[in-house]
Amino acid sequence: MPKSKTEKSLNSVIDAAMKAAETQGWATVTLYDVAKLASIPLDELYEAVGSKQQILNAFARRVDKAMLSDFERDSADSVRDRLFEMILARFDEMLPYREGLKSIANASMTDGGAAICGCQRLSRSMRWTLDAAGVSTSGIAGALKVKFLVGVYLRALRVWLSDETEDFAKTMKVVDQSLAQAERWAGYLNDRRPSSKKAQDDAFDEDDVILET
């Protein structure tokens, strides 16, 4: 499907913002800088986004869409395998912007508001990831599953941002280990819950125990 003029404009804004983050540091980037780099008038940028955080929201949505469009659920795969595949697909999609993302991550460490916005973005993305993998995210149990996967992703992200190994072997190892750890914690929580409560939860196949809470 051809991209609309609005979508093309937004993609130009996203790319310009990531380039600005890489070259001058996200903390000092202004919307004027983004407009100038994207070669669009300020009023057009104003129509597209309202803040730097909205640009990052749009970037996250673009990554989500790319990950989801390439994903096909294979019934032969376990949920853990599906999550592994999708997390690595996210990193592949973000690779051209890694230097800019490093700057954004560093800036968020000293900006509480930005950190909160980032957490909200990531929670939404991980909820979609779980849903795509076949894991229910409804209710309190679903919220815990999302938190588990957010933790897995953040741990892997810290490694990926500086991973120079061939085929990102360090990142893949951390993703695999973190998913295994989340699986163990999920199993522990299941064991701690009364049987009657477990029976009320969404049904999963035996291979789909990962992140069931």
PyMOL commands that set and color helices and strands:
alter all, ss='L'
color gray80, all
select helices_A, chain A and resi 5-24+26-28+31-38+42-48+52-70+79-108+112-133+139-160+166-192+195-200+206-208
alter helices_A, ss='H'
color red, helices_A
deselect
rebuild
show_as cartoon
